[in-house]
Amino acid sequence: MTEETLTEIRLHSFDLSIPDETPDPAVGELDLEDRQALRRVAGFSTQLADISEVEYRQLQLERVVLVGVWADGSIEDAENSLLELKLLAETAGAQVLEGLIQRRSRPDQATYIGRGKVDELRANVLATGADTVICDGELSPAQLRNLEERVKVKVIDRTALILDIFAQHAKSKEGKAQVELAQLSYFLPRLRGWGGQLSRQAGGRAGGATGGVGLRGPGETKLEIDRRRIRTRMARLRRDIAAMRVNRDTKRHRRRRNAVPSVAIAGYTNAGKSSLLNRLTGAGVLVEDALFATLDPTTRRAATPDGRVFTLTDTVGFVRHLPHELVEAFRSTLEEVTEADVVVHVVDGAHADPMGQITTVRKVLADAGAGDIPEVVAINKADMADPVELARLQTLVPKSVVVSARTGAGITDLLEAIAAELPRPTTEVAALVPYARHDIVAKVHEHGEMLEIEHTAEGTRLRARVGPGLAAALAEFAV
């Protein structure tokens, strides 16, 4: 393969299908029906339109062609990245027609895939009838403009596609504010004026090419006004998100005060995090075989096999080249991970590149400040994965447990692994608790670690490890 050869990879030549995983109809049924009802309808034309005062383009995806640049790594890495882009496009409601990969040392600064290859892309768009091109990377404003002018259809990049999916799936007030902030951060440098339709300053001598006296205008003030309004809106959203963060911090501090350990479920998108939460806690959250089905964190109560209570929080999934705007906007959500005592890292054991997913997730966790938190790796979808691949993953990844959220296999082993990593109470107490105060004994079972217990005529004699709060409550019964 030569340096500047555009290699066409027809997507049907290798397996692009997602394994059929039918979710429990009782789990998140209403949410799933609502989401399916809001799918885009294919066949509507996609236009570049002036939308209110903020001139960004709505992503009305229909028939699309994917384009990627293979700059480093192996061809398998490039194909896996394009496969993931296909899944993202389908999650957004698009029909993927073709996938193209070009081998280059680096993306072209002007047109991403090189000026000589844009004509081939244009011919492919005409042949397939596509109305959108999606590039597997983040395009600069100049690259975006140049490609659209040459290809004559709408062009978006990976970042805009992910933002569109987030906009579709955001449900809570905080989630919607975070997505809007990320969108505005992305679109602000990509605003465009309307060229000759806007009045411009003449400049130079009065009789020049710009028209001279009487024909000088105020300049592209509409674009400047749009930018100011976007910055004002972004400042307002940041204040709103900061105010919402106070409520989340209050709940987190209340759990801390009650000495309830916290466990965060993190992992690659569509690895089965919500299914695992439902299996462990019966939370009933939405489960969908799609990327970024979960945006809003859900916290539920769970217990270890020895009876210790902890909270389990489902978080947003990660993906290759996660947009910087999203990481910044969802920082308050990621704090659920950074403040956790244990991270359950869910991996799709049936994926083509599970180690690549693990590397991506660990990088994001390290960037968020959660790299030093104890980790339990849950290799999910054991019922669909190759047993040989599962054994290899367990060898490569320490502290890993093979589970299946669908069948329940390995869940007990996972709970035991979580229990081994949870912080244990440090204060050892011995007390004789009257039977009238059985509520204190129940709290020791729930939040402490019972070492010895004996029921006598005077009351319950126990020896246990508890937190400072329970130790103070047991002080009057100490023996």
C-alpha positions as a Python dict, from the first residue, in 0.01 Angstrom:
ca = {
    (1, 'M'): (0, 0, 0),
    (2, 'T'): (151, 329, -109),
    (3, 'E'): (169, 638, 108),
    (4, 'E'): (-103, 835, -70),
    (5, 'T'): (-334, 553, -173),
    (6, 'L'): (-698, 582, -73),
    (7, 'T'): (-793, 231, 31),
    (8, 'E'): (-1161, 160, 11),
    (9, 'I'): (-1275, -78, 279),
    (10, 'R'): (-1625, -197, 212),
    (11, 'L'): (-1787, -236, 548),
    (12, 'H'): (-1971, -556, 460),
    (13, 'S'): (-1641, -738, 403),
    (14, 'F'): (-1588, -785, 775),
    (15, 'D'): (-1830, -837, 1060),
    (16, 'L'): (-1994, -512, 1167),
    (17, 'S'): (-2287, -665, 1348),
    (18, 'I'): (-2346, -625, 1719),
    (19, 'P'): (-2426, -949, 1898),
    (20, 'D'): (-2798, -980, 1958),
    (21, 'E'): (-2849, -897, 2324),
    (22, 'T'): (-3217, -868, 2407),
    (23, 'P'): (-3264, -662, 2722),
    (24, 'D'): (-3506, -761, 2993),
    (25, 'P'): (-3842, -609, 2883),
    (26, 'A'): (-3913, -512, 3242),
    (27, 'V'): (-3596, -304, 3269),
    (28, 'G'): (-3619, 58, 3160),
    (29, 'E'): (-3910, -32, 2931),
    (30, 'L'): (-4073, 310, 2921),
    (31, 'D'): (-3742, 489, 2865),
    (32, 'L'): (-3655, 249, 2585),
    (33, 'E'): (-3992, 298, 2413),
    (34, 'D'): (-3958, 676, 2432),
    (35, 'R'): (-3606, 666, 2291),
    (36, 'Q'): (-3702, 441, 2000),
    (37, 'A'): (-4002, 662, 1926),
    (38, 'L'): (-3770, 959, 1879),
    (39, 'R'): (-3547, 796, 1618),
    (40, 'R'): (-3489, 1008, 1310),
    (41, 'V'): (-3684, 916, 999),
    (42, 'A'): (-3469, 838, 696),
    (43, 'G'): (-3535, 1024, 374),
    (44, 'F'): (-3561, 1381, 493),
    (45, 'S'): (-3321, 1616, 321),
    (46, 'T'): (-3033, 1760, 523),
    (47, 'Q'): (-2956, 2126, 473),
    (48, 'L'): (-2714, 2377, 618),
    (49, 'A'): (-2954, 2621, 781),
    (50, 'D'): (-2928, 2938, 984),
    (51, 'I'): (-3072, 2834, 1320),
    (52, 'S'): (-3172, 3127, 1543),
    (53, 'E'): (-2879, 3343, 1649),
    (54, 'V'): (-2632, 3059, 1689),
    (55, 'E'): (-2538, 2945, 1341),
    (56, 'Y'): (-2439, 2591, 1403),
    (57, 'R'): (-2560, 2306, 1191),
    (58, 'Q'): (-2811, 2059, 1324),
    (59, 'L'): (-2692, 1702, 1279),
    (60, 'Q'): (-2976, 1544, 1085),
    (61, 'L'): (-2791, 1230, 983),
    (62, 'E'): (-2930, 995, 723),
    (63, 'R'): (-2720, 815, 458),
    (64, 'V'): (-2355, 857, 540),
    (65, 'V'): (-2007, 768, 416),
    (66, 'L'): (-1730, 723, 672),
    (67, 'V'): (-1374, 845, 613),
    (68, 'G'): (-1069, 768, 823),
    (69, 'V'): (-695, 832, 805),
    (70, 'W'): (-458, 550, 898),
    (71, 'A'): (-162, 743, 1035),
    (72, 'D'): (-14, 501, 1287),
    (73, 'G'): (-72, 158, 1437),
    (74, 'S'): (-185, -147, 1243),
    (75, 'I'): (-458, -179, 983),
    (76, 'E'): (-662, -368, 1246),
    (77, 'D'): (-651, -62, 1471),
    (78, 'A'): (-770, 158, 1184),
    (79, 'E'): (-1052, -82, 1100),
    (80, 'N'): (-1162, -109, 1466),
    (81, 'S'): (-1174, 270, 1489),
    (82, 'L'): (-1389, 289, 1175),
    (83, 'L'): (-1611, 9, 1306),
    (84, 'E'): (-1666, 210, 1623),
    (85, 'L'): (-1749, 517, 1413),
    (86, 'K'): (-2008, 308, 1229),
    (87, 'L'): (-2172, 210, 1558),
    (88, 'L'): (-2173, 573, 1668),
    (89, 'A'): (-2338, 679, 1341),
    (90, 'E'): (-2604, 408, 1371),
    (91, 'T'): (-2671, 509, 1732),
    (92, 'A'): (-2733, 863, 1607),
    (93, 'G'): (-2989, 730, 1359),
    (94, 'A'): (-2784, 716, 1037),
    (95, 'Q'): (-2757, 452, 768),
    (96, 'V'): (-2392, 377, 690),
    (97, 'L'): (-2330, 311, 321),
    (98, 'E'): (-1953, 298, 282),
    (99, 'G'): (-1628, 320, 475),
    (100, 'L'): (-1302, 459, 338),
    (101, 'I'): (-955, 455, 491),
    (102, 'Q'): (-657, 645, 353),
    (103, 'R'): (-299, 560, 443),
    (104, 'R'): (-112, 881, 523),
    (105, 'S'): (169, 981, 756),
    (106, 'R'): (-66, 1243, 905),
    (107, 'P'): (-402, 1402, 813),
    (108, 'D'): (-387, 1674, 549),
    (109, 'Q'): (-402, 2020, 707),
    (110, 'A'): (-638, 2155, 441),
    (111, 'T'): (-880, 1874, 361),
    (112, 'Y'): (-801, 1591, 611),
    (113, 'I'): (-762, 1325, 339),
    (114, 'G'): (-557, 1520, 82),
    (115, 'R'): (-669, 1737, -205),
    (116, 'G'): (-619, 1469, -467),
    (117, 'K'): (-841, 1222, -287),
    (118, 'V'): (-1134, 1453, -221),
    (119, 'D'): (-1254, 1403, -580),
    (120, 'E'): (-1264, 1027, -524),
    (121, 'L'): (-1468, 1085, -209),
    (122, 'R'): (-1704, 1310, -407),
    (123, 'A'): (-1750, 1037, -668),
    (124, 'N'): (-1822, 783, -396),
    (125, 'V'): (-2083, 1015, -241),
    (126, 'L'): (-2255, 1055, -580),
    (127, 'A'): (-2247, 680, -648),
    (128, 'T'): (-2399, 584, -314),
    (129, 'G'): (-2642, 874, -283),
    (130, 'A'): (-2505, 978, 55),
    (131, 'D'): (-2590, 1319, 196),
    (132, 'T'): (-2336, 1329, 482),
    (133, 'V'): (-1967, 1250, 526),
    (134, 'I'): (-1835, 1165, 874),
    (135, 'C'): (-1462, 1189, 937),
    (136, 'D'): (-1297, 968, 1199),
    (137, 'G'): (-1118, 1251, 1375),
    (138, 'E'): (-1168, 1610, 1487),
    (139, 'L'): (-1160, 1853, 1196),
    (140, 'S'): (-1038, 2209, 1217),
    (141, 'P'): (-1278, 2481, 1097),
    (142, 'A'): (-1071, 2519, 777),
    (143, 'Q'): (-1078, 2143, 706),
    (144, 'L'): (-1451, 2135, 762),
    (145, 'R'): (-1512, 2428, 527),
    (146, 'N'): (-1280, 2301, 254),
    (147, 'L'): (-1428, 1951, 254),
    (148, 'E'): (-1785, 2077, 236),
    (149, 'E'): (-1700, 2308, -52),
    (150, 'R'): (-1538, 2023, -247),
    (151, 'V'): (-1768, 1731, -162),
    (152, 'K'): (-2091, 1939, -183),
    (153, 'V'): (-2260, 1760, 109),
    (154, 'K'): (-2260, 1815, 481),
    (155, 'V'): (-1938, 1707, 655),
    (156, 'I'): (-1907, 1644, 1029),
    (157, 'D'): (-1637, 1490, 1245),
    (158, 'R'): (-1627, 1232, 1522),
    (159, 'T'): (-1665, 1495, 1794),
    (160, 'A'): (-1981, 1645, 1643),
    (161, 'L'): (-2127, 1296, 1604),
    (162, 'I'): (-2070, 1210, 1971),
    (163, 'L'): (-2216, 1545, 2076),
    (164, 'D'): (-2526, 1470, 1870),
    (165, 'I'): (-2571, 1133, 2043),
    (166, 'F'): (-2533, 1297, 2381),
    (167, 'A'): (-2792, 1559, 2287),
    (168, 'Q'): (-3038, 1283, 2196),
    (169, 'H'): (-2983, 1082, 2513),
    (170, 'A'): (-2955, 1356, 2777),
    (171, 'K'): (-3256, 1338, 3005),
    (172, 'S'): (-3188, 1512, 3335),
    (173, 'K'): (-3154, 1888, 3377),
    (174, 'E'): (-2786, 1853, 3462),
    (175, 'G'): (-2720, 1621, 3169),
    (176, 'K'): (-2885, 1859, 2923),
    (177, 'A'): (-2687, 2154, 3059),
    (178, 'Q'): (-2362, 1961, 3032),
    (179, 'V'): (-2434, 1858, 2674),
    (180, 'E'): (-2530, 2212, 2572),
    (181, 'L'): (-2210, 2349, 2725),
    (182, 'A'): (-2004, 2093, 2535),
    (183, 'Q'): (-2185, 2173, 2209),
    (184, 'L'): (-2132, 2546, 2244),
    (185, 'S'): (-1764, 2495, 2330),
    (186, 'Y'): (-1726, 2290, 2012),
    (187, 'F'): (-1925, 2514, 1778),
    (188, 'L'): (-1793, 2851, 1898),
    (189, 'P'): (-1472, 2846, 1686),
    (190, 'R'): (-1667, 2697, 1395),
    (191, 'L'): (-1922, 2977, 1352),
    (192, 'R'): (-1936, 3109, 999),
    (193, 'G'): (-2065, 3431, 853),
    (194, 'W'): (-2253, 3456, 526),
    (195, 'G'): (-1972, 3599, 309),
    (196, 'G'): (-2093, 3861, 68),
    (197, 'Q'): (-2438, 3871, 227),
    (198, 'L'): (-2292, 4051, 528),
    (199, 'S'): (-2171, 4408, 513),
    (200, 'R'): (-1792, 4453, 545),
    (201, 'Q'): (-1558, 4739, 615),
    (202, 'A'): (-1423, 4901, 300),
    (203, 'G'): (-1068, 4977, 409),
    (204, 'G'): (-800, 5131, 187),
    (205, 'R'): (-874, 5417, -52),
    (206, 'A'): (-1231, 5531, -107),
    (207, 'G'): (-1237, 5442, -474),
    (208, 'G'): (-1105, 5090, -429),
    (209, 'A'): (-1264, 4761, -517),
    (210, 'T'): (-1483, 4767, -206),
    (211, 'G'): (-1698, 5049, -339),
    (212, 'G'): (-1575, 5361, -163),
    (213, 'V'): (-1793, 5637, -18),
    (214, 'G'): (-2150, 5538, 60),
    (215, 'L'): (-2081, 5165, 29),
    (216, 'R'): (-1880, 5104, 344),
    (217, 'G'): (-2064, 4893, 601),
    (218, 'P'): (-2037, 4826, 971),
    (219, 'G'): (-1851, 4493, 931),
    (220, 'E'): (-1958, 4138, 1015),
    (221, 'T'): (-2124, 4243, 1337),
    (222, 'K'): (-2381, 3962, 1337),
    (223, 'L'): (-2106, 3702, 1373),
    (224, 'E'): (-1950, 3897, 1657),
    (225, 'I'): (-2287, 3929, 1833),
    (226, 'D'): (-2340, 3554, 1797),
    (227, 'R'): (-2003, 3486, 1958),
    (228, 'R'): (-2077, 3717, 2248),
    (229, 'R'): (-2415, 3555, 2305),
    (230, 'I'): (-2261, 3208, 2300),
    (231, 'R'): (-1998, 3309, 2555),
    (232, 'T'): (-2269, 3460, 2777),
    (233, 'R'): (-2475, 3141, 2752),
    (234, 'M'): (-2169, 2928, 2832),
    (235, 'A'): (-2098, 3133, 3143),
    (236, 'R'): (-2460, 3087, 3254),
    (237, 'L'): (-2443, 2711, 3198),
    (238, 'R'): (-2121, 2684, 3398),
    (239, 'R'): (-2291, 2862, 3689),
    (240, 'D'): (-2594, 2634, 3666),
    (241, 'I'): (-2379, 2319, 3658),
    (242, 'A'): (-2179, 2443, 3957),
    (243, 'A'): (-2505, 2496, 4149),
    (244, 'M'): (-2624, 2144, 4060),
    (245, 'R'): (-2291, 2010, 4177),
    (246, 'V'): (-2370, 2134, 4530),
    (247, 'N'): (-2668, 1898, 4552),
    (248, 'R'): (-2456, 1604, 4434),
    (249, 'D'): (-2184, 1691, 4685),
    (250, 'T'): (-2442, 1711, 4966),
    (251, 'K'): (-2568, 1360, 4893),
    (252, 'R'): (-2212, 1230, 4868),
    (253, 'H'): (-2112, 1387, 5201),
    (254, 'R'): (-2421, 1243, 5367),
    (255, 'R'): (-2314, 895, 5257),
    (256, 'R'): (-1964, 965, 5384),
    (257, 'R'): (-2099, 1079, 5720),
    (258, 'N'): (-2294, 754, 5751),
    (259, 'A'): (-1975, 560, 5668),
    (260, 'V'): (-2125, 404, 5355),
    (261, 'P'): (-1850, 303, 5109),
    (262, 'S'): (-1905, 396, 4744),
    (263, 'V'): (-1834, 191, 4432),
    (264, 'A'): (-1841, 342, 4082),
    (265, 'I'): (-1905, 140, 3767),
    (266, 'A'): (-1687, 269, 3484),
    (267, 'G'): (-1593, 133, 3146),
    (268, 'Y'): (-1621, 158, 2771),
    (269, 'T'): (-1954, 255, 2623),
    (270, 'N'): (-2188, -40, 2560),
    (271, 'A'): (-1978, -272, 2777),
    (272, 'G'): (-2284, -360, 2989),
    (273, 'K'): (-2247, -124, 3288),
    (274, 'S'): (-2620, -53, 3326),
    (275, 'S'): (-2704, -423, 3288),
    (276, 'L'): (-2454, -504, 3561),
    (277, 'L'): (-2607, -237, 3789),
    (278, 'N'): (-2951, -388, 3731),
    (279, 'R'): (-2821, -736, 3805),
    (280, 'L'): (-2649, -629, 4129),
    (281, 'T'): (-2918, -398, 4265),
    (282, 'G'): (-3239, -441, 4062),
    (283, 'A'): (-3218, -71, 3975),
    (284, 'G'): (-3437, -96, 3665),
    (285, 'V'): (-3239, 161, 3465),
    (286, 'L'): (-3252, 182, 3087),
    (287, 'V'): (-3063, -93, 2904),
    (288, 'E'): (-3011, -54, 2529),
    (289, 'D'): (-2768, -215, 2287),
    (290, 'A'): (-2635, 123, 2174),
    (291, 'L'): (-2343, 350, 2246),
    (292, 'F'): (-2387, 613, 2520),
    (293, 'A'): (-2728, 483, 2626),
    (294, 'T'): (-2651, 610, 2979),
    (295, 'L'): (-2554, 972, 3045),
    (296, 'D'): (-2703, 1047, 3386),
    (297, 'P'): (-2540, 870, 3682),
    (298, 'T'): (-2764, 638, 3885),
    (299, 'T'): (-2679, 544, 4245),
    (300, 'R'): (-2829, 239, 4416),
    (301, 'R'): (-2772, 43, 4736),
    (302, 'A'): (-2597, -295, 4730),
    (303, 'A'): (-2445, -534, 4983),
    (304, 'T'): (-2144, -765, 5000),
    (305, 'P'): (-2187, -1138, 5073),
    (306, 'D'): (-2098, -1071, 5440),
    (307, 'G'): (-2371, -807, 5469),
    (308, 'R'): (-2175, -479, 5442),
    (309, 'V'): (-2372, -210, 5262),
    (310, 'F'): (-2223, 10, 4988),
    (311, 'T'): (-2351, 238, 4713),
    (312, 'L'): (-2312, 146, 4347),
    (313, 'T'): (-2310, 424, 4085),
    (314, 'D'): (-2350, 378, 3710),
    (315, 'T'): (-2158, 641, 3509),
    (316, 'V'): (-2126, 758, 3150),
    (317, 'G'): (-1921, 534, 2923),
    (318, 'F'): (-1594, 622, 2755),
    (319, 'V'): (-1482, 593, 2394),
    (320, 'R'): (-1171, 640, 2183),
    (321, 'H'): (-1080, 1006, 2131),
    (322, 'L'): (-1341, 1125, 2379),
    (323, 'P'): (-1394, 1494, 2295),
    (324, 'H'): (-1218, 1733, 2529),
    (325, 'E'): (-1535, 1944, 2547),
    (326, 'L'): (-1727, 1648, 2689),
    (327, 'V'): (-1462, 1564, 2948),
    (328, 'E'): (-1472, 1923, 3073),
    (329, 'A'): (-1853, 1951, 3069),
    (330, 'F'): (-1905, 1615, 3243),
    (331, 'R'): (-1636, 1672, 3504),
    (332, 'S'): (-1899, 1688, 3781),
    (333, 'T'): (-2032, 1349, 3668),
    (334, 'L'): (-1681, 1203, 3657),
    (335, 'E'): (-1640, 1311, 4018),
    (336, 'E'): (-1863, 1017, 4109),
    (337, 'V'): (-1569, 804, 3996),
    (338, 'T'): (-1292, 1014, 4149),
    (339, 'E'): (-1469, 1016, 4490),
    (340, 'A'): (-1537, 640, 4491),
    (341, 'D'): (-1363, 391, 4720),
    (342, 'V'): (-1355, 123, 4449),
    (343, 'V'): (-1395, 134, 4069),
    (344, 'V'): (-1557, -162, 3896),
    (345, 'H'): (-1408, -145, 3546),
    (346, 'V'): (-1650, -323, 3310),
    (347, 'V'): (-1497, -469, 2993),
    (348, 'D'): (-1682, -615, 2694),
    (349, 'G'): (-1531, -964, 2677),
    (350, 'A'): (-1693, -1026, 2337),
    (351, 'H'): (-1540, -715, 2175),
    (352, 'A'): (-1278, -746, 1903),
    (353, 'D'): (-1025, -535, 2095),
    (354, 'P'): (-1093, -554, 2470),
    (355, 'M'): (-737, -456, 2567),
    (356, 'G'): (-770, -140, 2358),
    (357, 'Q'): (-1087, -56, 2551),
    (358, 'I'): (-912, -115, 2884),
    (359, 'T'): (-626, 115, 2784),
    (360, 'T'): (-868, 391, 2676),
    (361, 'V'): (-1073, 375, 2998),
    (362, 'R'): (-769, 373, 3224),
    (363, 'K'): (-627, 676, 3041),
    (364, 'V'): (-951, 872, 3093),
    (365, 'L'): (-965, 767, 3459),
    (366, 'A'): (-605, 878, 3509),
    (367, 'D'): (-677, 1214, 3344),
    (368, 'A'): (-978, 1258, 3573),
    (369, 'G'): (-767, 1189, 3883),
    (370, 'A'): (-900, 839, 3953),
    (371, 'G'): (-596, 642, 3846),
    (372, 'D'): (-497, 543, 4202),
    (373, 'I'): (-839, 417, 4317),
    (374, 'P'): (-857, 38, 4376),
    (375, 'E'): (-992, -131, 4065),
    (376, 'V'): (-1184, -453, 4005),
    (377, 'V'): (-1206, -551, 3638),
    (378, 'A'): (-1534, -722, 3545),
    (379, 'I'): (-1504, -899, 3209),
    (380, 'N'): (-1868, -893, 3101),
    (381, 'K'): (-2069, -1080, 2834),
    (382, 'A'): (-1910, -1414, 2920),
    (383, 'D'): (-2212, -1588, 2765),
    (384, 'M'): (-2117, -1449, 2420),
    (385, 'A'): (-1736, -1435, 2440),
    (386, 'D'): (-1480, -1693, 2328),
    (387, 'P'): (-1363, -1893, 2635),
    (388, 'V'): (-1006, -1889, 2506),
    (389, 'E'): (-1016, -1508, 2479),
    (390, 'L'): (-1164, -1483, 2829),
    (391, 'A'): (-882, -1695, 2972),
    (392, 'R'): (-625, -1478, 2792),
    (393, 'L'): (-782, -1160, 2930),
    (394, 'Q'): (-779, -1295, 3284),
    (395, 'T'): (-409, -1371, 3245),
    (396, 'L'): (-333, -1022, 3113),
    (397, 'V'): (-550, -830, 3361),
    (398, 'P'): (-492, -883, 3734),
    (399, 'K'): (-787, -870, 3975),
    (400, 'S'): (-1031, -956, 3697),
    (401, 'V'): (-1356, -1150, 3730),
    (402, 'V'): (-1549, -1306, 3441),
    (403, 'V'): (-1921, -1229, 3467),
    (404, 'S'): (-2238, -1221, 3262),
    (405, 'A'): (-2489, -951, 3351),
    (406, 'R'): (-2748, -1131, 3140),
    (407, 'T'): (-2727, -1478, 3300),
    (408, 'G'): (-2591, -1381, 3642),
    (409, 'A'): (-2280, -1598, 3609),
    (410, 'G'): (-1986, -1477, 3820),
    (411, 'I'): (-2187, -1215, 4011),
    (412, 'T'): (-2108, -1372, 4350),
    (413, 'D'): (-1736, -1376, 4265),
    (414, 'L'): (-1761, -1009, 4163),
    (415, 'L'): (-1925, -912, 4492),
    (416, 'E'): (-1652, -1096, 4683),
    (417, 'A'): (-1385, -913, 4482),
    (418, 'I'): (-1555, -579, 4560),
    (419, 'A'): (-1576, -670, 4929),
    (420, 'A'): (-1203, -746, 4934),
    (421, 'E'): (-1123, -396, 4802),
    (422, 'L'): (-1371, -197, 5012),
    (423, 'P'): (-1220, -3, 5303),
    (424, 'R'): (-1271, -181, 5632),
    (425, 'P'): (-1370, -8, 5959),
    (426, 'T'): (-1067, 67, 6174),
    (427, 'T'): (-1210, 91, 6529),
    (428, 'E'): (-1249, -237, 6715),
    (429, 'V'): (-1510, -235, 6994),
    (430, 'A'): (-1649, -485, 7244),
    (431, 'A'): (-1994, -415, 7383),
    (432, 'L'): (-2294, -568, 7558),
    (433, 'V'): (-2597, -415, 7387),
    (434, 'P'): (-2942, -447, 7554),
    (435, 'Y'): (-3208, -615, 7343),
    (436, 'A'): (-3404, -288, 7352),
    (437, 'R'): (-3128, -134, 7138),
    (438, 'H'): (-3131, -393, 6861),
    (439, 'D'): (-3113, -103, 6612),
    (440, 'I'): (-2747, -49, 6702),
    (441, 'V'): (-2669, -417, 6642),
    (442, 'A'): (-2841, -393, 6305),
    (443, 'K'): (-2622, -93, 6214),
    (444, 'V'): (-2311, -289, 6310),
    (445, 'H'): (-2419, -567, 6073),
    (446, 'E'): (-2496, -313, 5802),
    (447, 'H'): (-2201, -76, 5824),
    (448, 'G'): (-1938, -259, 6029),
    (449, 'E'): (-1758, -590, 6035),
    (450, 'M'): (-1889, -833, 6297),
    (451, 'L'): (-1608, -1040, 6450),
    (452, 'E'): (-1794, -1219, 6733),
    (453, 'I'): (-2155, -1219, 6848),
    (454, 'E'): (-2330, -1396, 7136),
    (455, 'H'): (-2685, -1364, 7265),
    (456, 'T'): (-2695, -1372, 7644),
    (457, 'A'): (-2956, -1308, 7911),
    (458, 'E'): (-2838, -950, 7955),
    (459, 'G'): (-2828, -865, 7586),
    (460, 'T'): (-2616, -908, 7272),
    (461, 'R'): (-2246, -940, 7341),
    (462, 'L'): (-2043, -846, 7034),
    (463, 'R'): (-1696, -764, 6913),
    (464, 'A'): (-1675, -577, 6586),
    (465, 'R'): (-1487, -326, 6375),
    (466, 'V'): (-1690, -11, 6313),
    (467, 'G'): (-1652, 347, 6199),
    (468, 'P'): (-1610, 645, 6433),
    (469, 'G'): (-1983, 723, 6442),
    (470, 'L'): (-2087, 373, 6547),
    (471, 'A'): (-1798, 350, 6791),
    (472, 'A'): (-1933, 659, 6970),
    (473, 'A'): (-2285, 508, 6981),
    (474, 'L'): (-2147, 181, 7130),
    (475, 'A'): (-1928, 357, 7387),
    (476, 'E'): (-2196, 351, 7661),
    (477, 'F'): (-2230, -28, 7623),
    (478, 'A'): (-1857, -103, 7618),
    (479, 'V'): (-1730, -398, 7821),
}
